[in-house]
């Protein structure tokens, strides 16, 4: 399947709030599809999305960690706060630290 098809799948799954499909797409081999799916999970929400995104706070890539934190902030699940706080203690990437703080601020608003 070509990349464009995967991106269309991400768009459709995001529109339909299909967390399970987005989680599947977030594990594909193409980084841009993975990131788009992680961002989509922020819009789709749900317990499965939160559980998956929490695991991404420990991803090797700071871009993925930042995207996961941002998505968790969009979902606003108060349980995610403890996970973000825990990841923040070890985070060294400035942009990711900022994304984590922004997510915590959003979650506090819920």
Wavefront OBJ file of the C-alpha trace (Angstrom):
o trace
v 0.000 0.000 0.000
v 1.367 3.402 -0.887
v 1.882 6.201 1.585
v -1.025 8.321 0.351
v -3.427 5.472 1.034
v -2.185 5.181 4.611
v -2.555 8.929 5.147
v -6.118 8.767 3.808
v -6.783 5.931 6.251
v -5.491 8.139 9.072
v -7.772 10.974 7.964
v -10.826 8.698 7.760
v -10.093 7.024 11.090
v -9.617 10.427 12.731
v -12.897 11.744 11.292
v -14.715 8.629 12.508
v -12.856 8.627 15.848
v -11.653 5.053 15.315
v -8.931 4.768 17.949
v -8.207 1.108 17.216
v -7.480 1.855 13.539
v -5.328 4.855 14.467
v -3.330 2.727 16.911
v -2.771 0.206 14.136
v -1.634 2.959 11.756
v 0.617 4.475 14.440
v 2.638 1.282 14.286
v 3.273 1.332 10.534
v 6.843 1.755 9.271
v 6.452 5.288 7.897
v 7.207 7.993 10.465
v 4.871 10.584 8.932
v 1.961 8.118 9.033
v 2.820 7.240 12.623
v 2.878 10.905 13.647
v -0.372 11.652 11.840
v -2.024 8.701 13.588
v -0.717 9.845 16.984
v -2.138 13.308 16.336
v -5.402 11.706 15.220
v -5.622 9.823 18.505
v -5.764 13.186 20.259
v -8.952 13.935 18.354
v -10.408 10.419 18.597
v -9.833 10.042 22.329
v -10.909 7.123 24.455
v -9.228 4.822 26.928
v -7.360 2.802 24.279
v -5.980 6.005 22.775
v -4.784 7.230 26.165
v -3.169 3.885 26.962
v -1.316 3.829 23.636
v -0.247 7.468 23.842
v 1.147 6.980 27.336
v 3.506 4.334 25.915
v 4.647 6.834 23.282
v 5.870 9.218 25.987
v 8.886 6.877 26.167
v 9.443 6.685 22.393
v 13.061 7.098 21.305
v 12.102 10.039 19.070
v 11.480 13.396 20.777
v 9.079 14.312 17.971
v 6.930 11.283 18.826
v 7.070 12.046 22.560
v 5.976 15.625 21.907
v 3.151 14.503 19.598
v 1.959 11.982 22.204
v 1.980 14.611 24.949
v 0.078 17.046 22.751
v -2.503 14.378 21.886
v -2.918 13.491 25.564
v -3.478 17.178 26.297
v -6.200 17.293 23.651
v -7.921 14.259 25.136
v -7.740 15.782 28.595
v -7.864 12.525 30.558
v -6.740 13.359 34.115
v -5.043 9.948 34.437
v -2.545 11.008 31.775
v -1.180 13.758 34.022
v 0.793 11.347 36.196
v 2.346 9.731 33.120
v 3.310 13.070 31.611
v 4.783 14.225 34.937
v 6.802 11.003 35.111
v 8.118 11.381 31.571
v 8.881 15.049 32.168
v 11.366 14.152 34.911
v 13.624 12.503 32.316
v 12.914 14.605 29.235
v 15.853 16.578 27.872
v 14.459 17.803 24.537
v 13.320 21.426 24.893
v 10.444 21.214 22.401
v 9.163 18.039 24.033
v 9.355 19.602 27.497
v 7.298 22.530 26.187
v 4.747 20.153 24.634
v 4.465 18.261 27.912
v 3.938 21.449 29.922
v 1.311 22.634 27.436
v -0.460 19.263 27.699
v -0.467 19.443 31.489
v -1.940 22.937 31.328
v -4.727 21.725 29.030
v -5.530 18.728 31.197
v -5.737 20.978 34.240
v -8.533 22.862 32.481
v -10.786 19.794 32.381
l 1 2 3 4 5 6 7 8 9 10 11 12 13 14 15 16 17 18 19 20 21 22 23 24 25 26 27 28 29 30 31 32 33 34 35 36 37 38 39 40 41 42 43 44 45 46 47 48 49 50 51 52 53 54 55 56 57 58 59 60 61 62 63 64 65 66 67 68 69 70 71 72 73 74 75 76 77 78 79 80 81 82 83 84 85 86 87 88 89 90 91 92 93 94 95 96 97 98 99 100 101 102 103 104 105 106 107 108 109 110
